[in-house]
Amino acid sequence: MRRPVLDAARLRRATTDDAADVAEVYLISRRAAAPYIPRVRHTDDDVREWVASIVLVEREVWVAVIDDRIVAIAVLRDDFVDLFYVLPGHQRRGVGTRLLAQCKRQRRVLRLYTFQSNEPARDFYEKHGFRAVAFGDGTGNEEGEPDVLYEWRG
């Protein structure tokens, strides 16, 4: 199957009606990144409830949509990118780049954490102008894995 071209992705704010799709992008993408990041520590149902009742209610959520399907999500809270996930079949196609550019248009400063072991994500953020500003030993996240704080200033 031929992958859609970059211009086919439409960016928009998520609504509460998108809860199931946003949760699925998170769950599928986290599982696919398993070689680089720890497993999700919550049940799928817990994640779906969290997305519906907290993420989409209390955060600014942007999605990339191709053929009426959400293929990427970005969750902003103040100057933090809390979540940033692209479905595996749409990675390295420019969708994440466009979604991250949208986040940059919304803020003058962005910060985010990723796991030190997540080299693909670290490469992506560094390619897009983020700098590593602090390294953690894992005591600050529920997975207990060493992380890195990145920062971008526009």
N, C-alpha and C positions, 0 to 999 in steps of 0.2 A: 504494500500500500504506500502510495506517495504521501509524504508529509506535507501539510499545508505550508504555504510560504509565510514569511514573517508578517507581511501586511494583512494577512487574514485574521490576525489576533486583534481583538477589540478589548480595550481597557475600560473598566467601569468600576464604580463603587459597588460593593456587595450589599445585599439586603438580607433581612432575616429569612426570606424565602430561599436563599442560597445555602442555608446551614448544612444540609446533607452533602451538597457538592463540595463545599469548602472543607468539611471534615474528611471527605474521601480523598481529596487532593493531599491533605496533610498525612493521612494514614498510609496511602499508597506510596507517597514520596519518601516518608520516613522508612518504610520497610525496604524500599529499593536502595536506600543509602546505608543499609545495615553494615556493609563492610567498613564504613567510615564513622558511623555514629551508633550509640547504644539503642537498643530496642525501646519502643514506647512503653512506659511503665504503667499505663492505664488501659483498661479495656476499651474496645472500639466504642461501645455504648457510652462509656464515661467521656470519651473524646467528643462524640457527637453532642452530648448534653452540654459540655463545656463550650463548644463552638456556638451552639444555639443560644445559650443563656448568658454567656459572658463575652466571648470574643466578638460576636456580631452586635452585641448590645453596647459594650463599653469601649470598643476599639474602632479605629478607622481601617476598614478592610477594602483592599483593591483586588480585583481579579482580572485575569486575562481569559478571554473567551474565544474559542474557535469552533465554528459550526455549532453554536448554541451549547457548547460544553466548556465548563470552567477547567482550564488546564494549568493555571498557576494562581498562587495567592500571595499577597503581601499584607501583613498586619502591622499597623503603626500604633504606637502608644507614646504620646509626647514625642521625644526625639529618638525613640527606639523602634527598630524594626524587630518586633517580637517573633514573627514567623515569616519565612520566605521559602516557598516550595513551588517547584515546577514538576509536573508529571514526567516520569522518565522518558516517555516517547516524544516529549516536546523540549527536552533539554538540548542545549547546543544548537538551537534553531533561532535564537534571538528574542524569544518570548521573555525570558528572565531579564535580559538587558533592557527591553522596553518597560517592563514592570518596575525594575529598579530605577530607571530614569523618571518614571511617574512619581515614585516615592521621593526622589531628589527634588522634584518640582514642588512638592508639598512642604518641604522643610529646608532650612538653611544648614542644619547639622543633623546627621543621622548616626546613630550608634547601634551596634548589634553584637550579639554573642554568637559564636559558633564553637564547635568542639575542635580542639587542637588537632585531633585525628582526621577531621573532615577536610582533607586536602583539596578536593574539587571545589568545595564552597569557598575555602580560603583563597584559592587561585582566582575564582570568579570575583570576589569582593575586591581583592587587590588590583585586579585588572580594571576595575571600575572606580579606582581612586580611594578606596578605603585603606586606612593605615592601622596596623595592630598597635594598640596603646597600652594594653595590660594583658597579662597572662594569669589565669587562675588555676588552682590545684584541684578543682572539682567540688570544693566545699560549698560553693555558691550556687550549685544547680542540683536538682533532684536526682539526676542520673549519677552524680558523684564522679563525673569525668572531667579531666582538665579542659579548660576552655580558653578562649581568647576574645578580648573585647576589641572590636574594630570601630573606627570613627571616620566619617567623611564630613568635610566642611566645604560648602558651596561658595 
